[in-house]
Amino acid sequence: MTAGRAHSLGGSFDLALAKAVPAIPNQPGLGLEPKLDGFRAAIVVEDGGVRVWSRNGTDLTPRFPELERGAGLLIPEGCVWSTARSCPRRRSG
């Protein structure tokens, strides 16, 4: 299933997924961060609008209006930005 659609990319596209490696690379300037629970998404800015797509092709824009607003201000027209949106879990009790 495709992750999203962008005219500037020629139509539908997939997001790159993380993969397991046998060892953590040790290279100068390499930054690592833990994988948190959340959404892998692509933000598409084109045609004067912003769409947030999940890796399964679901339009997440209505669920994350703050990403839509921020991307419209910070990401140039015609760009696709791959991102992970972390969502903290709320604990009951």
Residue pairs with C-beta under 8 A, 6 or more apart in sequence:
1 56
1 57
2 12
2 13
2 14
2 57
3 12
3 13
3 14
3 15
3 42
3 53
3 54
3 55
3 56
3 57
4 12
4 13
4 15
4 42
4 44
4 51
4 53
4 57
4 80
5 11
5 12
5 13
5 44
5 51
5 53
6 13
6 44
6 46
6 80
7 46
7 47
8 46
8 78
8 79
8 80
9 80
13 42
13 80
14 55
15 40
15 41
15 42
15 55
15 82
16 82
17 40
17 55
18 35
24 32
35 84
36 84
36 86
37 86
37 87
37 89
38 84
38 85
38 86
38 87
39 54
39 60
39 84
39 85
39 87
40 54
40 55
40 82
40 83
40 84
40 85
41 52
41 53
41 54
41 55
41 60
41 64
41 67
41 82
41 83
41 84
41 85
42 52
42 53
42 55
42 80
42 81
42 82
42 83
43 50
43 51
43 52
43 53
43 67
43 71
43 75
43 80
43 81
43 83
44 50
44 51
44 52
44 53
44 79
44 80
45 71
45 72
45 75
45 76
45 77
45 78
45 79
45 80
45 81
46 77
46 78
46 79
48 77
49 72
50 61
50 67
50 68
50 71
50 72
50 75
51 59
51 61
52 59
52 60
52 61
52 63
52 64
52 67
52 68
52 71
53 59
53 60
54 60
61 67
61 68
64 85
67 83
67 85
71 81
75 81
